[in-house]
Amino acid sequence: MTRKPTPKPVDPRELPRLARAVLKADRFPFLATVDGDRPRLRPVSPVRTDGFTVYVANLKSYHKTMEIEANPRVELAYLSADHDQVRISGWAEMVTDRALLQEIWDANPLLRHYLGSLENPELVVYRIQPERVRFMREWSLQYHEVPLDADREEGATVDRAAGAHDRGTRSGHRRRSRRHPRP
């Protein structure tokens, strides 16, 4: 009979560092949204990460844009090579700050290559503001709450420039609803 693996213990003081290490290691986390009454999940490539605040580029014509407009509650799931997990639950909001958009644009050669100009009307950048961050060590089957104030600690930035991904679109009924207002 095979024994179950024993997970390494987690020091609660190390949770912010462990969680940020998973974010840094996973270039393609999964973004969960809601489409009417159906969950939707797809890999994304963050264009910027500041602590646990994650920025994702998108195109206005993608179905994901309509899903986020109807319900801005989202979750990102990160997985390290060691199978440690981080889940960030929060709100997606459109970035409109021109200086921030320029910084993101300048740091992302794939955005520039595929979209040509920051003025491209299809470009949307979402800021995912964390409400809850959880970390799970492989095999532990127990999530640990990562304090959100750890996001503001010295050295909390995990800035990684990448490109815009998630090229798929889906046609069909696009329900618009404001049933999920931000508290």
KOLLUMBA-653172 format. One record per atom (N, C-alpha, C): x, y, z. Coordinates in steps of 0.2 Angstrom, whole numbers, plus 5000, padded with zeros to 4 digits. Layout:
BEGIN
X|Y|Z
...
This chain:
BEGIN
5004|4994|5000
5000|5000|5000
5004|5006|5000
5003|5011|4996
5006|5017|4995
5004|5022|5001
5009|5025|5004
5008|5030|5009
5006|5037|5006
5002|5040|5009
5000|5047|5007
5006|5052|5008
5008|5056|5004
5013|5061|5005
5011|5066|5011
5016|5068|5014
5015|5072|5020
5018|5079|5018
5013|5084|5018
5015|5091|5016
5020|5094|5021
5024|5098|5018
5028|5102|5023
5024|5107|5027
5025|5108|5033
5021|5113|5037
5022|5120|5034
5017|5124|5035
5017|5131|5033
5018|5136|5039
5023|5140|5039
5024|5145|5044
5019|5151|5042
5014|5152|5046
5010|5158|5044
5013|5164|5043
5019|5166|5046
5023|5172|5044
5026|5171|5037
5026|5165|5034
5029|5165|5028
5024|5165|5022
5018|5165|5024
5012|5165|5019
5013|5170|5013
5014|5176|5015
5015|5181|5009
5020|5179|5005
5026|5177|5007
5032|5176|5003
5030|5170|4999
5028|5164|5002
5026|5158|4998
5021|5160|4993
5016|5164|4994
5011|5165|4989
5014|5169|4983
5018|5174|4985
5021|5178|4980
5026|5174|4975
5029|5169|4978
5033|5164|4974
5029|5160|4969
5023|5158|4971
5019|5154|4967
5017|5159|4961
5015|5165|4963
5013|5170|4957
5019|5171|4952
5025|5172|4955
5030|5173|4951
5032|5167|4946
5031|5161|4949
5032|5155|4945
5027|5153|4940
5021|5155|4940
5016|5153|4936
5014|5158|4931
5017|5157|4925
5016|5163|4919
5009|5163|4917
5005|5157|4917
4998|5157|4914
4993|5155|4920
4991|5159|4924
4986|5157|4929
4979|5156|4925
4975|5153|4929
4968|5153|4926
4963|5158|4929
4959|5161|4925
4955|5166|4927
4948|5163|4926
4944|5163|4932
4937|5161|4932
4932|5167|4932
4927|5167|4928
4922|5172|4927
4915|5168|4927
4910|5172|4927
4903|5169|4927
4900|5171|4920
4897|5167|4916
4893|5168|4910
4886|5166|4912
4882|5171|4914
4875|5170|4916
4875|5165|4922
4873|5159|4921
4873|5154|4927
4879|5149|4926
4883|5150|4921
4889|5145|4920
4896|5148|4922
4900|5144|4925
4907|5146|4926
4911|5146|4920
4915|5150|4919
4920|5150|4913
4927|5150|4916
4932|5147|4913
4938|5146|4915
4943|5146|4909
4948|5150|4910
4953|5151|4904
4960|5153|4907
4965|5151|4903
4972|5153|4905
4973|5160|4903
4976|5164|4907
4978|5171|4905
4985|5172|4906
4988|5178|4903
4995|5180|4904
4995|5187|4907
4995|5187|4914
4995|5194|4917
5001|5199|4914
4999|5205|4913
5003|5210|4910
5007|5214|4915
5005|5213|4921
5008|5216|4927
5005|5213|4933
5009|5213|4938
5007|5210|4945
5011|5215|4950
5007|5218|4954
5009|5222|4960
5007|5218|4966
5011|5215|4970
5009|5211|4976
5004|5206|4973
4998|5207|4976
4992|5202|4974
4987|5206|4970
4989|5212|4967
4985|5215|4962
4987|5213|4955
4983|5210|4951
4985|5207|4945
4981|5211|4939
4985|5212|4934
4983|5216|4928
4982|5211|4922
4977|5211|4919
4976|5206|4913
4974|5210|4907
4977|5210|4902
4975|5213|4895
4970|5208|4892
4965|5212|4888
4960|5208|4885
4958|5212|4879
4954|5209|4874
4951|5213|4869
4943|5214|4870
4941|5220|4868
4934|5221|4869
4929|5216|4866
4931|5213|4860
4927|5209|4857
4927|5201|4860
4931|5200|4865
4931|5194|4868
4925|5193|4873
4923|5187|4873
4917|5185|4877
4918|5187|4885
4925|5186|4887
4927|5187|4893
4925|5195|4895
4926|5199|4891
4924|5206|4892
4917|5207|4894
4912|5204|4891
4905|5204|4892
4904|5201|4899
4907|5195|4900
4906|5192|4907
4908|5196|4913
4914|5199|4912
4916|5204|4917
4912|5210|4918
4909|5213|4913
4905|5218|4913
4898|5216|4917
4896|5210|4915
4890|5208|4919
4891|5206|4926
4897|5204|4928
4898|5202|4934
4906|5202|4935
4908|5207|4939
4915|5209|4939
4919|5204|4945
4915|5200|4948
4918|5195|4953
4922|5190|4949
4928|5189|4950
4933|5184|4947
4937|5181|4952
4940|5176|4949
4945|5172|4953
4951|5170|4949
4957|5171|4951
4963|5169|4948
4966|5163|4952
4968|5158|4948
4971|5152|4951
4978|5151|4948
4983|5150|4953
4990|5150|4951
4992|5143|4954
4997|5140|4950
4999|5133|4952
5007|5133|4950
5011|5131|4956
5018|5131|4955
5020|5124|4952
5026|5123|4950
5029|5117|4948
5028|5111|4953
5029|5114|4959
5028|5109|4965
5021|5108|4967
5016|5111|4963
5009|5110|4965
5006|5114|4971
5010|5119|4973
5007|5124|4978
5002|5128|4974
4997|5130|4977
4992|5134|4974
4991|5141|4977
4989|5146|4974
4987|5152|4976
4980|5154|4972
4975|5156|4976
4969|5158|4973
4968|5165|4975
4966|5170|4971
4965|5177|4972
4958|5178|4970
4954|5179|4975
4947|5181|4973
4946|5189|4974
4943|5192|4969
4942|5199|4969
4938|5202|4964
4939|5208|4962
4935|5212|4957
4939|5214|4952
4937|5213|4946
4940|5216|4940
4937|5222|4938
4942|5227|4937
4939|5234|4935
4944|5236|4929
4941|5240|4925
4944|5242|4919
4949|5248|4921
4955|5247|4919
4961|5252|4920
4960|5258|4915
4959|5264|4918
4958|5270|4914
4964|5275|4914
4968|5274|4919
4974|5279|4921
4979|5278|4915
4979|5284|4911
4983|5284|4905
4991|5282|4907
4993|5285|4912
5000|5284|4914
5002|5277|4916
4997|5273|4919
4998|5266|4921
4997|5262|4915
4992|5264|4910
4992|5260|4904
4998|5261|4900
5001|5267|4900
5007|5268|4896
5013|5263|4899
5014|5263|4905
5019|5259|4909
5018|5251|4907
5012|5249|4907
5010|5242|4905
5012|5241|4898
5010|5246|4894
5011|5245|4886
5019|5245|4885
5022|5249|4888
5029|5250|4887
5033|5244|4889
5031|5240|4894
5034|5234|4897
5032|5228|4894
5027|5228|4889
5025|5222|4886
5025|5222|4878
5031|5219|4876
5032|5218|4869
5027|5215|4865
5024|5210|4868
5018|5206|4864
5012|5210|4863
5010|5214|4868
5005|5219|4867
5006|5223|4861
5012|5226|4861
5014|5231|4856
5014|5227|4849
5016|5221|4849
5017|5217|4843
5010|5216|4840
5005|5213|4844
4999|5211|4842
4994|5217|4841
4994|5222|4845
4989|5227|4845
4992|5234|4842
4998|5235|4841
5001|5240|4837
5001|5247|4840
4996|5248|4844
4996|5255|4847
4992|5255|4853
4994|5259|4858
4990|5259|4864
4983|5262|4863
4982|5266|4858
4976|5268|4856
4971|5263|4852
4973|5257|4851
4969|5252|4848
4962|5251|4852
4957|5253|4849
4950|5253|4852
4948|5246|4855
4952|5241|4853
4950|5234|4856
4953|5233|4862
4959|5236|4864
4962|5235|4870
4959|5237|4877
4958|5232|4881
4956|5233|4888
4961|5230|4893
4962|5234|4898
4967|5231|4903
4962|5231|4910
4962|5225|4913
4958|5224|4919
4963|5224|4925
4962|5228|4930
4965|5227|4937
4961|5222|4941
4964|5217|4944
4960|5213|4948
4962|5214|4955
4957|5217|4959
4959|5220|4966
4957|5214|4970
4962|5211|4974
4961|5206|4978
4956|5207|4984
4951|5203|4985
4947|5203|4992
4950|5198|4996
4952|5192|4993
4954|5186|4997
4960|5183|4993
4965|5181|4997
4971|5177|4994
4972|5171|4999
4972|5165|4995
4973|5159|4999
4979|5155|4996
4982|5152|5000
4988|5148|4998
4987|5141|5001
4989|5136|4997
4988|5129|4998
4995|5125|4996
4998|5122|5001
5004|5118|5000
5001|5111|4997
5005|5109|4992
5003|5102|4989
5002|5097|4994
4997|5093|4993
4994|5088|4997
4992|5090|5004
4992|5096|5005
4989|5098|5012
4981|5098|5012
4978|5099|5007
4971|5100|5006
4968|5105|5011
4972|5110|5013
4970|5115|5017
4973|5122|5015
4968|5126|5014
4970|5133|5012
4972|5137|5018
4976|5142|5017
4979|5146|5022
4977|5153|5020
4974|5157|5024
4972|5164|5022
4979|5168|5022
4980|5172|5016
4986|5176|5016
4983|5183|5018
4987|5186|5022
4984|5193|5024
4985|5198|5018
4979|5202|5017
4980|5206|5011
4984|5212|5013
4985|5214|5019
4990|5219|5021
4997|5217|5019
4999|5211|5018
5005|5209|5016
5007|5211|5009
5001|5213|5005
5002|5216|4998
5006|5222|4998
5006|5226|5004
5009|5232|5004
5015|5232|5008
5018|5226|5009
5024|5226|5013
5030|5227|5008
5036|5229|5011
5042|5230|5007
5043|5224|5002
5045|5225|4996
5047|5219|4992
5041|5215|4989
5035|5218|4990
5029|5214|4988
5028|5214|4980
5031|5218|4976
5030|5218|4969
5033|5212|4965
5029|5209|4961
5031|5203|4957
5029|5206|4950
5033|5210|4947
5031|5213|4941
5034|5209|4935
5029|5206|4931
5032|5202|4926
5028|5204|4920
5031|5206|4915
5028|5208|4908
5027|5202|4904
5021|5202|4901
5020|5196|4897
5016|5199|4891
5012|5195|4888
5008|5197|4882
5001|5195|4883
4997|5198|4878
4990|5196|4878
4988|5190|4875
4985|5186|4879
4983|5179|4877
4975|5178|4877
4973|5172|4877
4966|5170|4877
4963|5173|4871
4964|5170|4866
4962|5172|4859
4955|5169|4857
4952|5165|4861
4946|5162|4859
4940|5166|4861
4935|5166|4856
4929|5169|4858
4923|5164|4857
4918|5166|4860
4912|5162|4859
4906|5166|4858
4902|5164|4853
4896|5168|4851
4890|5165|4855
4885|5168|4855
4879|5166|4858
4876|5171|4863
4872|5169|4867
4868|5174|4871
4873|5178|4876
4873|5184|4876
4877|5188|4880
4872|5192|4885
4872|5189|4891
4867|5192|4896
4871|5198|4899
4868|5204|4900
4870|5209|4904
4866|5210|4910
4870|5210|4915
4866|5211|4922
4870|5215|4927
4867|5218|4931
4871|5222|4936
4868|5219|4943
4867|5212|4943
4865|5209|4949
4870|5208|4954
4876|5209|4952
4882|5208|4957
4886|5215|4958
4883|5220|4961
4887|5226|4962
4892|5225|4967
4897|5229|4966
4903|5229|4971
4900|5231|4978
4902|5228|4983
4900|5230|4990
4903|5237|4992
